[in-house]
Amino acid sequence: MEGLFQPLHLILILIIVLIIFGPGRLPEIGAGLGKSIRNFKKAMNEKDEPQEEAKSETKAVEQKDEKKDEQKDEKKD
C-alpha cells in the first residue's frame, strides 16, 4: 500500500458513493462541494477589511443590547 489515492481505491470509493447517494444526486453533491471549495478559497484570499466590518457590526449590536437592557431596568422601577 503506497497511498490512499491509488486508482483502485478511488474506484472503490466511487462505487460506495454511488450505492449510498445514487446516480441522480451525484451532480448535486459535486456542485455543492465545488461551491464550498470556491467560497473557502475566496474567504482565504480576502483582506482583513471584512473582519473589521464584522467587529464594528458586533459593537453596534452590543450597544443595542445594552440599550434594551437599560430600558427593561427602567420599566421594572
PyMOL Python script that loads the backbone (N, CA, C, O; Angstrom):
from pymol import cmd

cmd.read_pdbstr("""\
ATOM      1  N   MET A   1       0.840  -1.181   0.000  1.00  0.00           N
ATOM      2  CA  MET A   1       0.000   0.000   0.000  1.00  0.00           C
ATOM      3  C   MET A   1       0.884   1.244   0.000  1.00  0.00           C
ATOM      4  O   MET A   1       1.535   1.573   0.992  1.00  0.00           O
ATOM      5  N   GLU A   2       0.886   1.899  -1.107  1.00  0.00           N
ATOM      6  CA  GLU A   2       1.712   3.094  -1.226  1.00  0.00           C
ATOM      7  C   GLU A   2       0.939   4.354  -0.866  1.00  0.00           C
ATOM      8  O   GLU A   2       1.534   5.325  -0.399  1.00  0.00           O
ATOM      9  N   GLY A   3      -0.346   4.358  -1.068  1.00  0.00           N
ATOM     10  CA  GLY A   3      -1.112   5.547  -0.760  1.00  0.00           C
ATOM     11  C   GLY A   3      -2.599   5.300  -0.870  1.00  0.00           C
ATOM     12  O   GLY A   3      -3.043   4.299  -1.433  1.00  0.00           O
ATOM     13  N   LEU A   4      -3.345   6.212  -0.334  1.00  0.00           N
ATOM     14  CA  LEU A   4      -4.790   6.086  -0.312  1.00  0.00           C
ATOM     15  C   LEU A   4      -5.400   6.368  -1.682  1.00  0.00           C
ATOM     16  O   LEU A   4      -6.439   5.798  -2.016  1.00  0.00           O
ATOM     17  N   PHE A   5      -4.790   7.222  -2.471  1.00  0.00           N
ATOM     18  CA  PHE A   5      -5.390   7.673  -3.714  1.00  0.00           C
ATOM     19  C   PHE A   5      -4.904   6.891  -4.927  1.00  0.00           C
ATOM     20  O   PHE A   5      -4.630   7.474  -5.976  1.00  0.00           O
ATOM     21  N   GLN A   6      -4.799   5.611  -4.793  1.00  0.00           N
ATOM     22  CA  GLN A   6      -4.490   4.762  -5.932  1.00  0.00           C
ATOM     23  C   GLN A   6      -5.764   4.571  -6.746  1.00  0.00           C
ATOM     24  O   GLN A   6      -6.859   4.689  -6.196  1.00  0.00           O
ATOM     25  N   PRO A   7      -5.653   4.281  -8.034  1.00  0.00           N
ATOM     26  CA  PRO A   7      -6.854   4.161  -8.870  1.00  0.00           C
ATOM     27  C   PRO A   7      -7.869   3.140  -8.351  1.00  0.00           C
ATOM     28  O   PRO A   7      -9.072   3.392  -8.416  1.00  0.00           O
ATOM     29  N   LEU A   8      -7.425   2.026  -7.852  1.00  0.00           N
ATOM     30  CA  LEU A   8      -8.356   1.021  -7.334  1.00  0.00           C
ATOM     31  C   LEU A   8      -9.118   1.542  -6.115  1.00  0.00           C
ATOM     32  O   LEU A   8     -10.309   1.275  -5.958  1.00  0.00           O
ATOM     33  N   HIS A   9      -8.437   2.270  -5.275  1.00  0.00           N
ATOM     34  CA  HIS A   9      -9.089   2.845  -4.092  1.00  0.00           C
ATOM     35  C   HIS A   9     -10.131   3.884  -4.504  1.00  0.00           C
ATOM     36  O   HIS A   9     -11.230   3.919  -3.950  1.00  0.00           O
ATOM     37  N   LEU A  10      -9.785   4.730  -5.476  1.00  0.00           N
ATOM     38  CA  LEU A  10     -10.724   5.756  -5.930  1.00  0.00           C
ATOM     39  C   LEU A  10     -11.967   5.122  -6.568  1.00  0.00           C
ATOM     40  O   LEU A  10     -13.080   5.605  -6.363  1.00  0.00           O
ATOM     41  N   ILE A  11     -11.785   4.050  -7.335  1.00  0.00           N
ATOM     42  CA  ILE A  11     -12.923   3.352  -7.933  1.00  0.00           C
ATOM     43  C   ILE A  11     -13.811   2.756  -6.849  1.00  0.00           C
ATOM     44  O   ILE A  11     -15.037   2.828  -6.945  1.00  0.00           O
ATOM     45  N   LEU A  12     -13.214   2.174  -5.828  1.00  0.00           N
ATOM     46  CA  LEU A  12     -13.976   1.607  -4.721  1.00  0.00           C
ATOM     47  C   LEU A  12     -14.771   2.691  -3.990  1.00  0.00           C
ATOM     48  O   LEU A  12     -15.937   2.487  -3.651  1.00  0.00           O
ATOM     49  N   ILE A  13     -14.150   3.826  -3.751  1.00  0.00           N
ATOM     50  CA  ILE A  13     -14.842   4.941  -3.088  1.00  0.00           C
ATOM     51  C   ILE A  13     -15.998   5.422  -3.950  1.00  0.00           C
ATOM     52  O   ILE A  13     -17.084   5.684  -3.432  1.00  0.00           O
ATOM     53  N   LEU A  14     -15.785   5.543  -5.263  1.00  0.00           N
ATOM     54  CA  LEU A  14     -16.846   5.975  -6.166  1.00  0.00           C
ATOM     55  C   LEU A  14     -18.025   4.995  -6.161  1.00  0.00           C
ATOM     56  O   LEU A  14     -19.179   5.422  -6.172  1.00  0.00           O
ATOM     57  N   ILE A  15     -17.753   3.722  -6.146  1.00  0.00           N
ATOM     58  CA  ILE A  15     -18.829   2.718  -6.103  1.00  0.00           C
ATOM     59  C   ILE A  15     -19.622   2.831  -4.808  1.00  0.00           C
ATOM     60  O   ILE A  15     -20.850   2.741  -4.825  1.00  0.00           O
ATOM     61  N   ILE A  16     -18.941   3.026  -3.695  1.00  0.00           N
ATOM     62  CA  ILE A  16     -19.633   3.170  -2.407  1.00  0.00           C
ATOM     63  C   ILE A  16     -20.506   4.424  -2.406  1.00  0.00           C
ATOM     64  O   ILE A  16     -21.636   4.395  -1.920  1.00  0.00           O
ATOM     65  N   VAL A  17     -19.983   5.523  -2.950  1.00  0.00           N
ATOM     66  CA  VAL A  17     -20.760   6.770  -3.017  1.00  0.00           C
ATOM     67  C   VAL A  17     -21.978   6.583  -3.912  1.00  0.00           C
ATOM     68  O   VAL A  17     -23.061   7.072  -3.590  1.00  0.00           O
ATOM     69  N   LEU A  18     -21.816   5.883  -5.028  1.00  0.00           N
ATOM     70  CA  LEU A  18     -22.953   5.615  -5.912  1.00  0.00           C
ATOM     71  C   LEU A  18     -24.024   4.799  -5.211  1.00  0.00           C
ATOM     72  O   LEU A  18     -25.214   5.064  -5.381  1.00  0.00           O
ATOM     73  N   ILE A  19     -23.625   3.821  -4.434  1.00  0.00           N
ATOM     74  CA  ILE A  19     -24.588   2.988  -3.714  1.00  0.00           C
ATOM     75  C   ILE A  19     -25.333   3.808  -2.664  1.00  0.00           C
ATOM     76  O   ILE A  19     -26.547   3.672  -2.508  1.00  0.00           O
ATOM     77  N   ILE A  20     -24.609   4.652  -1.952  1.00  0.00           N
ATOM     78  CA  ILE A  20     -25.223   5.419  -0.864  1.00  0.00           C
ATOM     79  C   ILE A  20     -26.146   6.519  -1.399  1.00  0.00           C
ATOM     80  O   ILE A  20     -27.294   6.622  -0.966  1.00  0.00           O
ATOM     81  N   PHE A  21     -25.660   7.334  -2.326  1.00  0.00           N
ATOM     82  CA  PHE A  21     -26.413   8.510  -2.767  1.00  0.00           C
ATOM     83  C   PHE A  21     -27.199   8.296  -4.062  1.00  0.00           C
ATOM     84  O   PHE A  21     -28.187   8.992  -4.295  1.00  0.00           O
ATOM     85  N   GLY A  22     -26.793   7.367  -4.891  1.00  0.00           N
ATOM     86  CA  GLY A  22     -27.472   7.147  -6.161  1.00  0.00           C
ATOM     87  C   GLY A  22     -26.929   8.068  -7.243  1.00  0.00           C
ATOM     88  O   GLY A  22     -26.355   9.114  -6.940  1.00  0.00           O
ATOM     89  N   PRO A  23     -27.106   7.685  -8.500  1.00  0.00           N
ATOM     90  CA  PRO A  23     -26.535   8.477  -9.594  1.00  0.00           C
ATOM     91  C   PRO A  23     -27.217   9.825  -9.796  1.00  0.00           C
ATOM     92  O   PRO A  23     -26.599  10.732 -10.354  1.00  0.00           O
ATOM     93  N   GLY A  24     -28.453   9.990  -9.369  1.00  0.00           N
ATOM     94  CA  GLY A  24     -29.161  11.254  -9.546  1.00  0.00           C
ATOM     95  C   GLY A  24     -28.660  12.368  -8.652  1.00  0.00           C
ATOM     96  O   GLY A  24     -28.749  13.543  -9.006  1.00  0.00           O
ATOM     97  N   ARG A  25     -28.138  12.008  -7.508  1.00  0.00           N
ATOM     98  CA  ARG A  25     -27.694  13.031  -6.541  1.00  0.00           C
ATOM     99  C   ARG A  25     -26.232  13.410  -6.705  1.00  0.00           C
ATOM    100  O   ARG A  25     -25.790  14.405  -6.132  1.00  0.00           O
ATOM    101  N   LEU A  26     -25.475  12.642  -7.472  1.00  0.00           N
ATOM    102  CA  LEU A  26     -24.047  12.934  -7.616  1.00  0.00           C
ATOM    103  C   LEU A  26     -23.767  14.325  -8.187  1.00  0.00           C
ATOM    104  O   LEU A  26     -22.868  14.999  -7.686  1.00  0.00           O
ATOM    105  N   PRO A  27     -24.494  14.790  -9.217  1.00  0.00           N
ATOM    106  CA  PRO A  27     -24.222  16.152  -9.702  1.00  0.00           C
ATOM    107  C   PRO A  27     -24.478  17.223  -8.640  1.00  0.00           C
ATOM    108  O   PRO A  27     -23.743  18.207  -8.558  1.00  0.00           O
ATOM    109  N   GLU A  28     -25.517  17.032  -7.831  1.00  0.00           N
ATOM    110  CA  GLU A  28     -25.813  17.989  -6.757  1.00  0.00           C
ATOM    111  C   GLU A  28     -24.690  18.006  -5.728  1.00  0.00           C
ATOM    112  O   GLU A  28     -24.271  19.067  -5.266  1.00  0.00           O
ATOM    113  N   ILE A  29     -24.216  16.837  -5.380  1.00  0.00           N
ATOM    114  CA  ILE A  29     -23.138  16.733  -4.393  1.00  0.00           C
ATOM    115  C   ILE A  29     -21.864  17.369  -4.937  1.00  0.00           C
ATOM    116  O   ILE A  29     -21.176  18.096  -4.220  1.00  0.00           O
ATOM    117  N   GLY A  30     -21.548  17.097  -6.208  1.00  0.00           N
ATOM    118  CA  GLY A  30     -20.362  17.683  -6.831  1.00  0.00           C
ATOM    119  C   GLY A  30     -20.445  19.198  -6.910  1.00  0.00           C
ATOM    120  O   GLY A  30     -19.464  19.895  -6.650  1.00  0.00           O
ATOM    121  N   ALA A  31     -21.631  19.712  -7.271  1.00  0.00           N
ATOM    122  CA  ALA A  31     -21.807  21.163  -7.356  1.00  0.00           C
ATOM    123  C   ALA A  31     -21.671  21.800  -5.978  1.00  0.00           C
ATOM    124  O   ALA A  31     -21.033  22.844  -5.837  1.00  0.00           O
ATOM    125  N   GLY A  32     -22.258  21.187  -4.977  1.00  0.00           N
ATOM    126  CA  GLY A  32     -22.151  21.726  -3.617  1.00  0.00           C
ATOM    127  C   GLY A  32     -20.726  21.712  -3.109  1.00  0.00           C
ATOM    128  O   GLY A  32     -20.281  22.659  -2.460  1.00  0.00           O
ATOM    129  N   LEU A  33     -20.010  20.643  -3.404  1.00  0.00           N
ATOM    130  CA  LEU A  33     -18.613  20.547  -2.989  1.00  0.00           C
ATOM    131  C   LEU A  33     -17.769  21.607  -3.701  1.00  0.00           C
ATOM    132  O   LEU A  33     -16.914  22.244  -3.084  1.00  0.00           O
ATOM    133  N   GLY A  34     -18.010  21.790  -4.988  1.00  0.00           N
ATOM    134  CA  GLY A  34     -17.269  22.800  -5.743  1.00  0.00           C
ATOM    135  C   GLY A  34     -17.525  24.201  -5.235  1.00  0.00           C
ATOM    136  O   GLY A  34     -16.594  24.997  -5.110  1.00  0.00           O
ATOM    137  N   LYS A  35     -18.786  24.513  -4.937  1.00  0.00           N
ATOM    138  CA  LYS A  35     -19.120  25.840  -4.402  1.00  0.00           C
ATOM    139  C   LYS A  35     -18.463  26.074  -3.052  1.00  0.00           C
ATOM    140  O   LYS A  35     -17.956  27.163  -2.782  1.00  0.00           O
ATOM    141  N   SER A  36     -18.472  25.060  -2.215  1.00  0.00           N
ATOM    142  CA  SER A  36     -17.887  25.233  -0.882  1.00  0.00           C
ATOM    143  C   SER A  36     -16.374  25.438  -0.976  1.00  0.00           C
ATOM    144  O   SER A  36     -15.818  26.245  -0.232  1.00  0.00           O
ATOM    145  N   ILE A  37     -15.711  24.729  -1.866  1.00  0.00           N
ATOM    146  CA  ILE A  37     -14.267  24.909  -2.034  1.00  0.00           C
ATOM    147  C   ILE A  37     -13.986  26.303  -2.585  1.00  0.00           C
ATOM    148  O   ILE A  37     -13.061  26.974  -2.130  1.00  0.00           O
ATOM    149  N   ARG A  38     -14.785  26.745  -3.570  1.00  0.00           N
ATOM    150  CA  ARG A  38     -14.600  28.086  -4.137  1.00  0.00           C
ATOM    151  C   ARG A  38     -14.789  29.164  -3.075  1.00  0.00           C
ATOM    152  O   ARG A  38     -13.996  30.102  -2.995  1.00  0.00           O
ATOM    153  N   ASN A  39     -15.839  29.037  -2.257  1.00  0.00           N
ATOM    154  CA  ASN A  39     -16.086  30.021  -1.201  1.00  0.00           C
ATOM    155  C   ASN A  39     -14.973  30.009  -0.162  1.00  0.00           C
ATOM    156  O   ASN A  39     -14.596  31.061   0.356  1.00  0.00           O
ATOM    157  N   PHE A  40     -14.449  28.838   0.144  1.00  0.00           N
ATOM    158  CA  PHE A  40     -13.357  28.750   1.109  1.00  0.00           C
ATOM    159  C   PHE A  40     -12.122  29.451   0.575  1.00  0.00           C
ATOM    160  O   PHE A  40     -11.473  30.205   1.300  1.00  0.00           O
ATOM    161  N   LYS A  41     -11.788  29.209  -0.695  1.00  0.00           N
ATOM    162  CA  LYS A  41     -10.625  29.874  -1.293  1.00  0.00           C
ATOM    163  C   LYS A  41     -10.821  31.379  -1.332  1.00  0.00           C
ATOM    164  O   LYS A  41      -9.894  32.141  -1.061  1.00  0.00           O
ATOM    165  N   LYS A  42     -12.043  31.807  -1.672  1.00  0.00           N
ATOM    166  CA  LYS A  42     -12.340  33.236  -1.727  1.00  0.00           C
ATOM    167  C   LYS A  42     -12.178  33.874  -0.353  1.00  0.00           C
ATOM    168  O   LYS A  42     -11.624  34.967  -0.229  1.00  0.00           O
ATOM    169  N   ALA A  43     -12.659  33.192   0.667  1.00  0.00           N
ATOM    170  CA  ALA A  43     -12.553  33.714   2.034  1.00  0.00           C
ATOM    171  C   ALA A  43     -11.099  33.768   2.485  1.00  0.00           C
ATOM    172  O   ALA A  43     -10.716  34.683   3.213  1.00  0.00           O
ATOM    173  N   MET A  44     -10.299  32.823   2.075  1.00  0.00           N
ATOM    174  CA  MET A  44      -8.883  32.818   2.459  1.00  0.00           C
ATOM    175  C   MET A  44      -8.115  33.930   1.773  1.00  0.00           C
ATOM    176  O   MET A  44      -7.121  34.414   2.317  1.00  0.00           O
ATOM    177  N   ASN A  45      -8.549  34.350   0.591  1.00  0.00           N
ATOM    178  CA  ASN A  45      -7.840  35.373  -0.166  1.00  0.00           C
ATOM    179  C   ASN A  45      -8.308  36.784   0.140  1.00  0.00           C
ATOM    180  O   ASN A  45      -7.650  37.748  -0.252  1.00  0.00           O
ATOM    181  N   GLU A  46      -9.435  36.927   0.836  1.00  0.00           N
ATOM    182  CA  GLU A  46      -9.926  38.260   1.168  1.00  0.00           C
ATOM    183  C   GLU A  46      -8.999  38.930   2.178  1.00  0.00           C
ATOM    184  O   GLU A  46      -8.313  38.275   2.963  1.00  0.00           O
ATOM    185  N   LYS A  47      -9.009  40.250   2.127  1.00  0.00           N
ATOM    186  CA  LYS A  47      -8.183  41.011   3.066  1.00  0.00           C
ATOM    187  C   LYS A  47      -8.874  41.077   4.421  1.00  0.00           C
ATOM    188  O   LYS A  47      -9.958  40.522   4.603  1.00  0.00           O
ATOM    189  N   ASP A  48      -8.248  41.751   5.359  1.00  0.00           N
ATOM    190  CA  ASP A  48      -8.774  41.831   6.721  1.00  0.00           C
ATOM    191  C   ASP A  48      -9.929  42.812   6.855  1.00  0.00           C
ATOM    192  O   ASP A  48     -10.499  42.931   7.940  1.00  0.00           O
ATOM    193  N   GLU A  49     -10.291  43.514   5.797  1.00  0.00           N
ATOM    194  CA  GLU A  49     -11.349  44.506   5.867  1.00  0.00           C
ATOM    195  C   GLU A  49     -12.690  43.920   6.316  1.00  0.00           C
ATOM    196  O   GLU A  49     -13.356  44.531   7.153  1.00  0.00           O
ATOM    197  N   PRO A  50     -13.112  42.774   5.803  1.00  0.00           N
ATOM    198  CA  PRO A  50     -14.396  42.238   6.279  1.00  0.00           C
ATOM    199  C   PRO A  50     -14.399  41.922   7.773  1.00  0.00           C
ATOM    200  O   PRO A  50     -15.438  42.021   8.425  1.00  0.00           O
ATOM    201  N   GLN A  51     -13.258  41.546   8.309  1.00  0.00           N
ATOM    202  CA  GLN A  51     -13.198  41.261   9.738  1.00  0.00           C
ATOM    203  C   GLN A  51     -13.421  42.533  10.537  1.00  0.00           C
ATOM    204  O   GLN A  51     -14.089  42.510  11.571  1.00  0.00           O
ATOM    205  N   GLU A  52     -12.855  43.663  10.055  1.00  0.00           N
ATOM    206  CA  GLU A  52     -13.040  44.925  10.756  1.00  0.00           C
ATOM    207  C   GLU A  52     -14.504  45.349  10.702  1.00  0.00           C
ATOM    208  O   GLU A  52     -15.035  45.870  11.683  1.00  0.00           O
ATOM    209  N   GLU A  53     -15.159  45.129   9.560  1.00  0.00           N
ATOM    210  CA  GLU A  53     -16.573  45.451   9.444  1.00  0.00           C
ATOM    211  C   GLU A  53     -17.391  44.596  10.401  1.00  0.00           C
ATOM    212  O   GLU A  53     -18.337  45.082  11.021  1.00  0.00           O
ATOM    213  N   ALA A  54     -17.033  43.343  10.519  1.00  0.00           N
ATOM    214  CA  ALA A  54     -17.757  42.451  11.422  1.00  0.00           C
ATOM    215  C   ALA A  54     -17.603  42.910  12.865  1.00  0.00           C
ATOM    216  O   ALA A  54     -18.550  42.835  13.647  1.00  0.00           O
ATOM    217  N   LYS A  55     -16.413  43.384  13.219  1.00  0.00           N
ATOM    218  CA  LYS A  55     -16.197  43.874  14.583  1.00  0.00           C
ATOM    219  C   LYS A  55     -17.063  45.090  14.854  1.00  0.00           C
ATOM    220  O   LYS A  55     -17.653  45.199  15.929  1.00  0.00           O
ATOM    221  N   SER A  56     -17.151  46.021  13.884  1.00  0.00           N
ATOM    222  CA  SER A  56     -17.968  47.207  14.096  1.00  0.00           C
ATOM    223  C   SER A  56     -19.445  46.838  14.191  1.00  0.00           C
ATOM    224  O   SER A  56     -20.184  47.441  14.969  1.00  0.00           O
ATOM    225  N   GLU A  57     -19.884  45.850  13.403  1.00  0.00           N
ATOM    226  CA  GLU A  57     -21.261  45.392  13.492  1.00  0.00           C
ATOM    227  C   GLU A  57     -21.536  44.747  14.847  1.00  0.00           C
ATOM    228  O   GLU A  57     -22.609  44.929  15.421  1.00  0.00           O
ATOM    229  N   THR A  58     -20.571  43.999  15.351  1.00  0.00           N
ATOM    230  CA  THR A  58     -20.716  43.356  16.650  1.00  0.00           C
ATOM    231  C   THR A  58     -20.856  44.413  17.739  1.00  0.00           C
ATOM    232  O   THR A  58     -21.677  44.268  18.645  1.00  0.00           O
ATOM    233  N   LYS A  59     -20.060  45.475  17.654  1.00  0.00           N
ATOM    234  CA  LYS A  59     -20.146  46.551  18.644  1.00  0.00           C
ATOM    235  C   LYS A  59     -21.503  47.223  18.588  1.00  0.00           C
ATOM    236  O   LYS A  59     -22.072  47.556  19.628  1.00  0.00           O
ATOM    237  N   ALA A  60     -22.035  47.429  17.379  1.00  0.00           N
ATOM    238  CA  ALA A  60     -23.334  48.065  17.237  1.00  0.00           C
ATOM    239  C   ALA A  60     -24.425  47.201  17.856  1.00  0.00           C
ATOM    240  O   ALA A  60     -25.325  47.718  18.517  1.00  0.00           O
ATOM    241  N   VAL A  61     -24.353  45.916  17.651  1.00  0.00           N
ATOM    242  CA  VAL A  61     -25.346  45.003  18.227  1.00  0.00           C
ATOM    243  C   VAL A  61     -25.230  45.003  19.749  1.00  0.00           C
ATOM    244  O   VAL A  61     -26.243  45.004  20.448  1.00  0.00           O
ATOM    245  N   GLU A  62     -24.014  45.002  20.259  1.00  0.00           N
ATOM    246  CA  GLU A  62     -23.827  45.026  21.706  1.00  0.00           C
ATOM    247  C   GLU A  62     -24.396  46.308  22.302  1.00  0.00           C
ATOM    248  O   GLU A  62     -24.987  46.272  23.381  1.00  0.00           O
ATOM    249  N   GLN A  63     -24.228  47.444  21.618  1.00  0.00           N
ATOM    250  CA  GLN A  63     -24.762  48.708  22.116  1.00  0.00           C
ATOM    251  C   GLN A  63     -26.286  48.663  22.135  1.00  0.00           C
ATOM    252  O   GLN A  63     -26.907  49.155  23.077  1.00  0.00           O
ATOM    253  N   LYS A  64     -26.897  48.076  21.097  1.00  0.00           N
ATOM    254  CA  LYS A  64     -28.352  47.959  21.073  1.00  0.00           C
ATOM    255  C   LYS A  64     -28.837  47.080  22.214  1.00  0.00           C
ATOM    256  O   LYS A  64     -29.847  47.383  22.849  1.00  0.00           O
ATOM    257  N   ASP A  65     -28.122  45.996  22.475  1.00  0.00           N
ATOM    258  CA  ASP A  65     -28.498  45.100  23.566  1.00  0.00           C
ATOM    259  C   ASP A  65     -28.411  45.819  24.905  1.00  0.00           C
ATOM    260  O   ASP A  65     -29.267  45.628  25.769  1.00  0.00           O
ATOM    261  N   GLU A  66     -27.389  46.639  25.082  1.00  0.00           N
ATOM    262  CA  GLU A  66     -27.232  47.388  26.335  1.00  0.00           C
ATOM    263  C   GLU A  66     -28.393  48.371  26.507  1.00  0.00           C
ATOM    264  O   GLU A  66     -28.915  48.529  27.611  1.00  0.00           O
ATOM    265  N   LYS A  67     -28.797  49.030  25.419  1.00  0.00           N
ATOM    266  CA  LYS A  67     -29.913  49.968  25.496  1.00  0.00           C
ATOM    267  C   LYS A  67     -31.200  49.241  25.862  1.00  0.00           C
ATOM    268  O   LYS A  67     -31.988  49.745  26.661  1.00  0.00           O
ATOM    269  N   LYS A  68     -31.420  48.070  25.290  1.00  0.00           N
ATOM    270  CA  LYS A  68     -32.608  47.291  25.613  1.00  0.00           C
ATOM    271  C   LYS A  68     -32.601  46.883  27.079  1.00  0.00           C
ATOM    272  O   LYS A  68     -33.638  46.929  27.742  1.00  0.00           O
ATOM    273  N   ASP A  69     -31.432  46.483  27.594  1.00  0.00           N
ATOM    274  CA  ASP A  69     -31.327  46.106  28.998  1.00  0.00           C
ATOM    275  C   ASP A  69     -31.633  47.285  29.900  1.00  0.00           C
ATOM    276  O   ASP A  69     -32.310  47.140  30.918  1.00  0.00           O
ATOM    277  N   GLU A  70     -31.134  48.455  29.524  1.00  0.00           N
ATOM    278  CA  GLU A  70     -31.386  49.665  30.311  1.00  0.00           C
ATOM    279  C   GLU A  70     -32.890  49.989  30.316  1.00  0.00           C
ATOM    280  O   GLU A  70     -33.447  50.361  31.349  1.00  0.00           O
ATOM    281  N   GLN A  71     -33.536  49.842  29.153  1.00  0.00           N
ATOM    282  CA  GLN A  71     -34.963  50.130  29.066  1.00  0.00           C
ATOM    283  C   GLN A  71     -35.766  49.156  29.920  1.00  0.00           C
ATOM    284  O   GLN A  71     -36.749  49.554  30.546  1.00  0.00           O
ATOM    285  N   LYS A  72     -35.368  47.900  29.957  1.00  0.00           N
ATOM    286  CA  LYS A  72     -36.041  46.906  30.782  1.00  0.00           C
ATOM    287  C   LYS A  72     -35.902  47.232  32.251  1.00  0.00           C
ATOM    288  O   LYS A  72     -36.846  47.096  33.029  1.00  0.00           O
ATOM    289  N   ASP A  73     -34.680  47.676  32.624  1.00  0.00           N
ATOM    290  CA  ASP A  73     -34.442  48.032  34.020  1.00  0.00           C
ATOM    291  C   ASP A  73     -35.303  49.239  34.405  1.00  0.00           C
ATOM    292  O   ASP A  73     -35.812  49.295  35.524  1.00  0.00           O
ATOM    293  N   GLU A  74     -35.472  50.201  33.501  1.00  0.00           N
ATOM    294  CA  GLU A  74     -36.275  51.378  33.798  1.00  0.00           C
ATOM    295  C   GLU A  74     -37.752  50.999  33.953  1.00  0.00           C
ATOM    296  O   GLU A  74     -38.447  51.569  34.794  1.00  0.00           O
ATOM    297  N   LYS A  75     -38.230  50.060  33.165  1.00  0.00           N
ATOM    298  CA  LYS A  75     -39.621  49.623  33.251  1.00  0.00           C
ATOM    299  C   LYS A  75     -39.901  48.897  34.556  1.00  0.00           C
ATOM    300  O   LYS A  75     -40.999  48.990  35.104  1.00  0.00           O
ATOM    301  N   LYS A  76     -38.897  48.169  35.054  1.00  0.00           N
ATOM    302  CA  LYS A  76     -39.072  47.449  36.319  1.00  0.00           C
ATOM    303  C   LYS A  76     -39.202  48.399  37.484  1.00  0.00           C
ATOM    304  O   LYS A  76     -39.908  48.102  38.448  1.00  0.00           O
ATOM    305  N   ASP A  77     -38.528  49.546  37.416  1.00  0.00           N
ATOM    306  CA  ASP A  77     -38.556  50.521  38.527  1.00  0.00           C
ATOM    307  C   ASP A  77     -39.809  51.313  38.497  1.00  0.00           C
ATOM    308  O   ASP A  77     -40.012  52.179  39.348  1.00  0.00           O
TER     309      ASP A  77
END
""", "prot")
cmd.dss("prot")
cmd.show_as("cartoon", "prot")
cmd.util.cbc("prot")
cmd.orient("prot")
